[in-house]
Structures are given as C-alpha cells and as structure tokens.
Amino acid sequence: MNQMNIVALADLDENERLIKMGELLQKLGSLPEDQQLTALSSMIREMAEVATDAQYQQLCATNLKLAAAMPDNQLSAFLIHRMKASASLPTEFANRDMNHVQEAIRKAEPDIREKITRNM
C-alpha cells in the first residue's frame, strides 16, 4: 500500500477526510491480513508520534463514522485488526492511541457508539 501522510489527512475538512479515509480503508480491506496489520500499525504510529490531540480526535471520529457503516462481520474483523495493530506498538504509542479511541467512542453519536461497542 502506498505510504500516505495520515496527519495531513487528519487536517482535511470533515467531508474530504471522510472520502479520503474511506478510500484508504477500502484499499486496506483488500490487502492480506499481515499487510493490513503492518499498514495499520504504521498509520497509528505516525499519529501517535506527531499528531496533535485535535488531529488525533478528528481522525478517530472519522474512522468511527466509517467503521460504523460497515456490516457487523466486517466491522468486527476491522476492530480486531485495529486493536492488534495498536497493541503491537511501543507502550507509550499504544496507550496514547487507546486513550484517543476511547475518548472518540465516548463522544460519538449514540448509534455509532452502540454499534462500535457491540462489535468490540
């Protein structure tokens, strides 16, 4: 998968971010599992290393909206890969990631929050 500046993606306006992140997640879903984990780990690492809290929150909120639109079986698989990728990072990055994901889930619209938590 081509390298993408994930932090630059976080700075796009909401609609453009939804489109670009949706395209990225579609490409990601077409990869073999090991490549998905590698790509997810790389994106999460980049966010954890250089993104501001606001950038991280914007991207998390976008990802939750996109993920909630997936069928349950696809969403469950995505969430498992996402958690594995985060857990594979150094503790400080994994902790920062999980804190932002949890905060984004808390702030998400009720229907998004319910679907995500049901599939975790």
C-alpha positions in Angstrom: 0.0 0.0 0.0 1.3 3.4 -0.9 2.6 5.5 2.0 0.1 8.2 3.0 0.6 11.1 5.3 -2.0 10.3 7.8 -1.6 13.5 9.8 -2.2 15.6 6.6 -5.4 13.5 6.2 -6.5 14.5 9.7 -6.2 18.2 8.7 -8.7 17.9 5.8 -12.2 19.3 6.3 -14.7 16.7 7.6 -16.3 15.7 4.2 -13.0 15.4 2.4 -11.5 13.5 5.3 -14.5 11.0 5.2 -13.9 10.5 1.5 -10.1 10.0 1.6 -10.2 7.9 4.8 -13.0 5.8 3.2 -10.8 5.2 0.2 -7.9 4.3 2.4 -9.9 1.8 4.4 -11.2 0.2 1.2 -7.6 -0.3 0.0 -6.7 -1.6 3.4 -9.5 -4.1 3.4 -8.3 -5.6 0.1 -4.8 -6.4 1.5 -3.8 -9.7 3.1 -4.1 -9.7 6.9 -0.4 -9.4 7.6 -0.2 -6.3 5.3 -3.3 -4.8 6.9 -1.7 -5.1 10.3 1.6 -3.6 9.0 -0.3 -0.7 7.4 -2.5 0.0 10.4 0.5 -0.1 12.7 2.3 2.4 10.6 -0.6 4.8 10.5 -1.2 4.5 14.2 2.5 5.0 15.0 2.6 8.1 12.8 -0.5 9.6 14.5 0.9 8.7 18.0 4.3 10.2 17.2 3.4 13.5 15.5 -0.3 14.3 15.6 -1.8 16.9 18.0 -4.6 15.7 20.2 -7.1 17.6 18.0 -5.8 15.9 14.9 -5.9 12.5 16.6 -9.5 13.1 17.7 -10.6 14.3 14.3 -9.2 11.2 12.6 -10.7 8.9 15.3 -14.1 10.4 14.9 -13.9 10.0 11.1 -12.8 6.4 11.4 -15.6 5.6 13.8 -18.2 7.0 11.4 -16.8 4.9 8.5 -16.4 1.8 10.7 -20.0 2.1 11.9 -21.2 2.0 8.3 -19.6 -1.5 7.8 -21.6 -4.7 8.1 -21.1 -6.2 11.6 -18.9 -9.1 10.4 -16.6 -6.7 8.5 -16.6 -4.2 11.4 -15.6 -6.9 14.0 -12.7 -8.0 11.8 -11.6 -4.4 11.3 -11.7 -3.7 15.1 -9.7 -6.8 15.8 -7.0 -5.8 13.3 -7.1 -2.2 14.7 -6.6 -3.4 18.3 -3.8 -5.9 17.3 -2.0 -3.1 15.3 -2.2 -0.7 18.3 -1.1 -3.4 20.7 2.0 -4.1 18.6 3.4 -0.6 19.1 5.6 0.6 21.9 3.5 1.1 25.1 3.5 4.9 25.0 2.1 4.9 21.5 -0.4 2.2 22.2 -1.6 4.0 25.3 -2.0 7.3 23.5 -3.9 5.5 20.7 -6.3 3.7 23.1 -6.9 6.9 25.1 -7.9 8.8 21.9 -10.0 5.9 20.6 -11.9 5.6 23.9 -12.5 9.3 24.0 -13.8 9.3 20.4 -16.2 6.5 21.3 -17.5 8.4 24.3 -18.1 11.5 22.1 -19.6 9.6 19.2 -23.2 9.8 18.2 -25.2 7.2 20.2 -25.9 4.9 17.2 -22.2 4.9 16.2 -21.1 4.3 19.8 -23.6 1.4 20.2 -22.5 -0.3 17.0 -18.8 0.0 17.7 -19.0 -1.2 21.3 -21.3 -4.1 20.3 -18.7 -5.3 17.8 -15.6 -4.9 20.0 
